[in-house]
Amino acid sequence: MVGPRSGTVGTRFTMLYAVVFLLSGAGLLALAFLLSGGGSLSETAPAGGPSAQGDVTAAHQRIRELEDQLAAVHVQQSRQLLVGSLLALVVMAVVSVLLGRVLARRVLRPLRLITAVTRRISADSLDRRLAVTGPADEVKDLADTIDELLGRLEESFTAQRRFVANASHELRTPLATIRASLDVAVAKPDPAPSTVALAARVRRQLDRLDHLLDGFLVLARAQHGPPADTARVDLGDLIDAALRERSADVGRKELSVAVDVPPETAVVGSPALLARLVGNVVDNAVTHNEPGGWIGITGSVDERETTLVVETGGPVLDQREVARLARPFERLGGERTGSSGLGLSIVAAVAAAHGGRLDLLARPEGGLRVSITLPVAGGPGAPMAGGPVAKAPVEA
């Protein structure tokens, strides 16, 4: 298996250019070396007939001496040419590698830009496009194809969210009709005990469906994009309201709750969505806690981020299963009762809509650590808003 740092396209292009340049240079040097050795005088012979040979003996001897000297000079020149050719070949090898690297970077520069822009596009920013300009070549065709794919994905995500919201709205009418029919049946004089028992069971299921539809609506709203109704929201007020709402369950389970959130821990966002975010985290901590357990809620603020941490005790959990809890309808151990399976997925969607994130960690000593990070009020990534700090829209 090829490692992540080996065999990159840039390295392959560099080696290809270097080999091509090096072979071309080697061929040219070999041709020049061969052509330079074709002019030897060793085959020359003096002209003249047999009668003139006696007169030119001394001249012939002189010519042979000159030929020997020329041959020695030619050998010396050939050696110098060979050494020079080898040095030139080494220099050309280095130059070809550097030149190949420059050409590879230039050729791959548009692809690097496309990769960088594509990495910054997420499910919440599918409206962005590469919009590559330039000649109609293979790189522009690739960029246009990615833009078309992003357009299809945006339409698909929008249609999915619209369907969830519309279906949730449409299902409320038949549920209200069923609930009214139950009330009429129970309100009759002397209803049968079986009718009363059946109505109680159906009401519990209707309550679950109402809670599920409400979760669908909140999830669709959070995934639709940045919230429009923004204000400064105090997380401390949201935590107090959520704990008051679940005070009966906290007392029934005899849970120990410790809250350490600095005053005026404010973020900018939708008051309704942020209230649902905090309420879901607190509800998850109470619902999935052991009798006699504990809940720790802490907050911290720095120059850029506000962090809210909710920890609970309990058995040791598998981190791989915990990481899946931010997905819709995911539960630990395949449990299908006690919750809708949308709580933490709504938290993740609301945090992402406000420029934050959700982190889930299985505590080594047992239990769960839920960490929510949001931009501080007025900080980078936070929606612009003004006015007083909004109170929690949750009934005490």
C-alpha positions as CSV (number, residue, x, y, z in Angstrom):
1,M,0.0,0.0,0.0
2,V,1.4,3.4,-1.0
3,G,1.9,5.8,1.9
4,P,0.4,9.2,2.0
5,R,3.7,11.0,1.4
6,S,4.9,8.8,-1.4
7,G,4.1,8.7,-5.1
8,T,2.4,12.1,-5.4
9,V,1.4,13.4,-8.8
10,G,3.9,16.3,-8.4
11,T,6.8,13.9,-7.7
12,R,5.8,11.7,-10.7
13,F,5.6,14.7,-13.0
14,T,9.0,16.0,-11.7
15,M,10.7,12.6,-12.3
16,L,9.1,12.3,-15.8
17,Y,10.3,15.8,-16.9
18,A,13.8,15.1,-15.4
19,V,14.1,11.7,-17.2
20,V,13.0,13.2,-20.5
21,F,15.4,16.2,-20.2
22,L,18.2,13.9,-19.0
23,L,17.8,11.4,-21.9
24,S,17.6,14.2,-24.4
25,G,20.8,15.8,-23.0
26,A,22.6,12.5,-22.9
27,G,21.6,11.8,-26.6
28,L,22.9,15.2,-27.7
29,L,26.2,14.8,-25.8
30,A,26.7,11.3,-27.2
31,L,26.1,12.5,-30.8
32,A,28.5,15.4,-30.4
33,F,31.2,13.0,-29.0
34,L,30.8,10.6,-31.9
35,L,31.0,13.3,-34.5
36,S,34.1,14.8,-32.9
37,G,36.0,11.5,-33.3
38,G,35.6,11.0,-37.1
39,G,38.5,13.1,-38.4
40,S,41.5,11.0,-37.6
41,L,44.5,11.3,-40.0
42,S,45.8,7.8,-39.2
43,E,44.5,6.5,-42.6
44,T,46.3,9.1,-44.8
45,A,49.1,8.0,-47.0
46,P,51.5,10.1,-49.1
47,A,50.9,10.3,-52.9
48,G,53.5,9.4,-55.5
49,G,54.8,6.5,-57.6
50,P,57.6,4.0,-56.9
51,S,60.2,6.3,-58.5
52,A,59.5,9.0,-55.9
53,Q,59.6,6.9,-52.8
54,G,63.3,7.1,-52.4
55,D,63.3,10.8,-52.5
56,V,60.5,11.3,-50.0
57,T,61.7,8.8,-47.3
58,A,62.7,11.6,-44.9
59,A,59.4,13.5,-45.6
60,H,57.4,10.3,-45.1
61,Q,59.1,9.7,-41.7
62,R,58.3,13.3,-40.7
63,I,54.7,12.8,-41.7
64,R,54.5,9.7,-39.5
65,E,55.9,11.6,-36.6
66,L,53.3,14.3,-37.1
67,E,50.6,11.7,-37.3
68,D,51.7,10.2,-34.0
69,Q,51.7,13.7,-32.4
70,L,48.2,14.4,-33.9
71,A,46.9,11.0,-32.6
72,A,48.2,11.8,-29.1
73,V,46.6,15.2,-29.2
74,H,43.3,13.7,-30.5
75,V,43.3,11.1,-27.6
76,Q,43.9,13.9,-25.1
77,Q,41.1,15.9,-26.6
78,S,38.7,12.9,-26.6
79,R,39.4,12.4,-22.9
80,Q,38.8,16.0,-22.1
81,L,35.6,15.9,-24.2
82,L,34.4,12.8,-22.3
83,V,35.1,14.3,-18.9
84,G,33.4,17.5,-20.0
85,S,30.4,15.6,-21.3
86,L,30.0,13.7,-18.0
87,L,30.2,16.9,-16.0
88,A,27.7,18.5,-18.3
89,L,25.4,15.5,-18.0
90,V,25.6,15.7,-14.1
91,V,24.8,19.5,-14.3
92,M,21.9,18.8,-16.7
93,A,20.5,16.1,-14.4
94,V,20.4,18.6,-11.5
95,V,18.9,21.3,-13.8
96,S,16.4,18.9,-15.2
97,V,15.1,18.0,-11.7
98,L,14.8,21.6,-10.7
99,L,13.2,22.6,-14.0
100,G,10.9,19.6,-13.8
101,R,9.8,20.6,-10.3
102,V,9.0,24.1,-11.5
103,L,7.0,22.8,-14.5
104,A,5.1,20.3,-12.4
105,R,4.1,23.0,-9.9
106,R,2.9,25.2,-12.7
107,V,0.9,22.5,-14.3
108,L,-0.6,21.3,-11.1
109,R,-1.4,24.8,-9.7
110,P,-5.0,24.9,-11.0
111,L,-5.6,21.4,-9.5
112,R,-4.3,22.5,-6.1
113,L,-6.6,25.6,-6.1
114,I,-9.6,23.4,-7.0
115,T,-8.7,21.0,-4.2
116,A,-8.3,23.8,-1.6
117,V,-11.6,25.4,-2.5
118,T,-13.4,22.0,-2.6
119,R,-12.2,21.2,0.8
120,R,-13.7,24.4,2.2
121,I,-17.2,23.4,0.8
122,S,-19.3,21.5,3.3
123,A,-22.9,20.4,3.6
124,D,-23.7,23.9,5.0
125,S,-22.1,25.8,2.1
126,L,-23.1,23.9,-1.0
127,D,-24.1,27.2,-2.6
128,R,-20.4,28.0,-3.2
129,R,-18.9,27.3,-6.5
130,L,-15.3,26.9,-7.9
131,A,-16.1,29.3,-10.9
132,V,-12.7,28.6,-12.5
133,T,-11.9,30.9,-15.4
134,G,-9.5,30.4,-18.2
135,P,-9.2,28.5,-21.4
136,A,-11.5,25.6,-22.1
137,D,-9.1,22.8,-21.2
138,E,-9.3,19.6,-19.1
139,V,-8.8,21.5,-15.9
140,K,-11.8,23.8,-16.5
141,D,-13.9,20.8,-17.6
142,L,-13.1,19.2,-14.2
143,A,-14.0,22.4,-12.3
144,D,-17.2,22.8,-14.2
145,T,-18.1,19.2,-13.5
146,I,-17.5,19.7,-9.8
147,D,-19.7,22.8,-9.9
148,E,-22.5,20.8,-11.6
149,L,-22.1,18.1,-8.9
150,L,-22.3,20.7,-6.1
151,G,-25.5,22.1,-7.7
152,R,-27.1,18.7,-7.8
153,L,-26.1,18.1,-4.2
154,E,-27.5,21.4,-3.1
155,E,-30.8,20.7,-4.8
156,S,-30.9,17.2,-3.2
157,F,-30.2,18.5,0.3
158,T,-32.7,21.4,-0.1
159,A,-35.4,19.0,-1.3
160,Q,-34.7,16.6,1.6
161,R,-34.9,19.3,4.2
162,R,-38.0,20.8,2.6
163,F,-39.6,17.3,2.6
164,V,-38.9,16.7,6.2
165,A,-40.3,20.1,7.2
166,N,-43.4,19.7,5.1
167,A,-44.0,16.1,6.1
168,S,-43.7,17.1,9.8
169,H,-46.3,19.9,9.3
170,E,-48.7,17.7,7.4
171,L,-48.6,14.9,10.0
172,R,-49.7,17.2,12.8
173,T,-53.2,17.4,11.4
174,P,-54.1,13.7,11.5
175,L,-52.4,13.4,14.9
176,A,-54.5,16.2,16.2
177,T,-57.6,14.5,14.8
178,I,-56.7,11.2,16.4
179,R,-56.1,12.9,19.8
180,A,-59.5,14.7,19.5
181,S,-61.2,11.4,18.7
182,L,-59.7,9.8,21.8
183,D,-60.8,12.7,24.0
184,V,-64.4,12.3,22.6
185,A,-64.4,8.6,23.2
186,V,-63.2,8.9,26.8
187,A,-65.5,11.8,27.5
188,K,-68.6,9.7,26.9
189,P,-70.7,8.8,30.0
190,D,-69.4,5.6,31.7
191,P,-66.7,4.6,29.1
192,A,-65.5,1.1,29.2
193,P,-62.3,0.5,31.2
194,S,-60.7,-1.1,28.2
195,T,-61.4,2.1,26.2
196,V,-59.8,4.3,28.9
197,A,-56.7,2.0,29.0
198,L,-56.4,2.0,25.2
199,A,-56.8,5.8,25.1
200,A,-54.0,6.2,27.6
201,R,-51.6,3.9,25.6
202,V,-52.4,5.7,22.4
203,R,-51.9,9.1,24.0
204,R,-48.4,8.1,25.1
205,Q,-47.6,7.1,21.5
206,L,-49.1,10.3,20.2
207,D,-46.9,12.3,22.6
208,R,-43.9,10.4,21.3
209,L,-44.9,11.2,17.7
210,D,-45.4,14.9,18.6
211,H,-42.0,15.0,20.1
212,L,-40.5,13.2,17.1
213,L,-42.1,15.7,14.7
214,D,-41.0,18.6,16.7
215,G,-37.5,17.2,16.5
216,F,-37.8,16.9,12.7
217,L,-38.8,20.5,12.4
218,V,-36.0,21.8,14.6
219,L,-33.5,19.6,12.8
220,A,-34.7,20.9,9.4
221,R,-34.6,24.5,10.6
222,A,-31.1,24.1,12.0
223,Q,-29.8,22.5,8.8
224,H,-31.4,25.1,6.5
225,G,-28.6,27.6,7.2
226,P,-27.5,30.3,9.5
227,P,-30.5,31.5,11.7
228,A,-32.2,34.7,10.8
229,D,-33.6,35.6,14.3
230,T,-30.3,36.2,16.1
231,A,-29.8,37.9,19.5
232,R,-27.3,37.7,22.4
233,V,-28.2,34.7,24.5
234,D,-26.9,34.0,28.0
235,L,-26.1,30.3,28.2
236,G,-26.4,30.4,32.0
237,D,-30.1,31.4,31.8
238,L,-30.7,28.5,29.3
239,I,-29.0,26.0,31.6
240,D,-31.1,27.2,34.6
241,A,-34.3,27.0,32.6
242,A,-33.5,23.5,31.3
243,L,-32.7,22.2,34.8
244,R,-35.9,23.7,36.2
245,E,-37.9,22.0,33.5
246,R,-36.3,18.6,34.4
247,S,-36.2,19.2,38.1
248,A,-38.8,16.4,38.8
249,D,-36.8,13.8,37.0
250,V,-33.6,15.0,38.7
251,G,-35.3,14.6,42.1
252,R,-36.8,11.2,41.2
253,K,-33.4,9.8,40.2
254,E,-31.6,11.6,43.1
255,L,-29.0,13.1,40.8
256,S,-26.3,15.4,42.0
257,V,-26.0,18.5,39.7
258,A,-23.0,20.9,39.8
259,V,-23.1,24.0,37.6
260,D,-20.1,26.2,37.1
261,V,-20.8,28.7,34.3
262,P,-19.3,32.2,34.5
263,P,-21.8,35.1,34.5
264,E,-22.7,36.7,31.2
265,T,-21.5,33.7,29.2
266,A,-23.3,35.0,26.1
267,V,-23.3,33.8,22.5
268,V,-25.0,35.2,19.4
269,G,-27.7,33.1,17.7
270,S,-31.3,32.1,17.6
271,P,-32.7,32.0,21.1
272,A,-35.2,29.2,20.2
273,L,-32.5,27.0,18.6
274,L,-29.9,27.6,21.4
275,A,-32.6,26.9,24.0
276,R,-33.3,23.6,22.3
277,L,-29.5,22.9,22.1
278,V,-29.0,23.3,25.8
279,G,-32.3,21.6,26.7
280,N,-31.4,18.5,24.6
281,V,-28.0,18.3,26.3
282,V,-29.5,18.5,29.8
283,D,-32.3,16.1,28.8
284,N,-29.7,13.6,27.5
285,A,-27.7,13.9,30.7
286,V,-30.8,13.3,32.9
287,T,-32.5,10.6,30.8
288,H,-29.5,8.4,30.3
289,N,-28.1,8.8,33.8
290,E,-28.1,6.2,36.6
291,P,-30.1,6.6,39.8
292,G,-28.0,8.4,42.3
293,G,-25.6,9.6,39.6
294,W,-24.2,13.0,38.9
295,I,-24.1,15.7,36.3
296,G,-21.4,18.3,35.9
297,I,-22.0,21.4,33.8
298,T,-19.1,23.8,33.2
299,G,-18.5,26.8,30.9
300,S,-15.5,28.7,29.8
301,V,-15.0,31.8,27.6
302,D,-11.9,33.0,25.7
303,E,-11.3,35.6,23.1
304,R,-12.7,33.5,20.3
305,E,-14.9,30.7,21.6
306,T,-17.4,29.8,24.3
307,T,-17.3,26.2,25.5
308,L,-20.1,24.4,27.3
309,V,-19.2,21.0,28.8
310,V,-21.8,18.6,30.3
311,E,-20.4,15.4,31.9
312,T,-22.2,12.5,33.4
313,G,-21.1,9.3,35.2
314,G,-22.0,5.8,34.4
315,P,-20.5,2.7,32.8
316,V,-17.5,2.7,30.5
317,L,-18.7,3.4,26.9
318,D,-17.2,2.5,23.5
319,Q,-15.9,5.6,21.8
320,R,-16.8,4.3,18.4
321,E,-20.5,4.0,19.5
322,V,-20.4,7.4,21.2
323,A,-19.1,9.1,18.0
324,R,-22.2,7.9,16.2
325,L,-24.6,9.5,18.6
326,A,-24.5,12.8,16.6
327,R,-26.3,11.0,13.8
328,P,-30.1,10.9,13.7
329,F,-31.8,7.9,15.3
330,E,-28.5,6.5,16.7
331,R,-28.6,5.1,20.3
332,L,-26.2,3.3,22.5
333,G,-26.5,-0.5,22.4
334,G,-29.4,-0.4,19.9
335,E,-31.9,0.8,22.5
336,R,-35.1,1.9,20.7
337,T,-37.1,3.2,23.7
338,G,-36.8,6.2,26.0
339,S,-35.8,8.8,23.4
340,S,-36.4,9.8,19.8
341,G,-32.8,9.4,18.8
342,L,-32.7,13.0,17.5
343,G,-31.4,14.8,20.6
344,L,-27.7,15.0,20.0
345,S,-28.1,15.2,16.2
346,I,-30.2,18.3,16.8
347,V,-27.4,19.7,19.1
348,A,-24.8,19.0,16.4
349,A,-27.0,20.7,13.7
350,V,-27.7,23.8,15.8
351,A,-24.0,24.1,16.8
352,A,-23.0,23.9,13.1
353,A,-25.6,26.5,12.1
354,H,-24.1,28.9,14.6
355,G,-20.5,28.3,13.4
356,G,-19.7,25.9,16.3
357,R,-19.2,22.2,16.8
358,L,-20.2,19.2,19.0
359,D,-17.6,16.8,20.5
360,L,-18.6,13.6,22.2
361,L,-16.1,11.7,24.4
362,A,-16.4,8.5,26.3
363,R,-14.8,9.2,29.7
364,P,-12.1,6.7,30.6
365,E,-13.6,6.3,34.1
366,G,-17.1,5.9,32.8
367,G,-19.8,8.1,31.5
368,L,-20.1,10.7,28.7
369,R,-18.5,14.1,28.1
370,V,-20.5,16.4,25.8
371,S,-18.6,19.5,24.7
372,I,-20.2,22.3,22.7
373,T,-18.1,25.1,21.2
374,L,-19.6,28.3,19.9
375,P,-18.1,31.6,18.7
376,V,-18.3,34.3,21.4
377,A,-20.7,37.2,21.0
378,G,-19.2,39.5,18.5
379,G,-16.3,37.2,17.7
380,P,-15.1,35.8,14.4
381,G,-17.7,33.5,12.9
382,A,-20.5,34.7,15.2
383,P,-23.7,36.2,13.5
384,M,-24.0,39.9,13.9
385,A,-26.7,40.9,16.4
386,G,-27.3,43.6,18.9
387,G,-29.7,44.5,21.7
388,P,-30.1,43.1,25.2
389,V,-29.3,39.5,26.1
390,A,-32.3,37.3,25.3
391,K,-33.8,35.2,28.0
392,A,-34.5,31.5,27.6
393,P,-37.8,30.8,25.8
394,V,-38.5,27.9,28.0
395,E,-41.4,27.8,30.5
396,A,-40.3,27.2,34.1
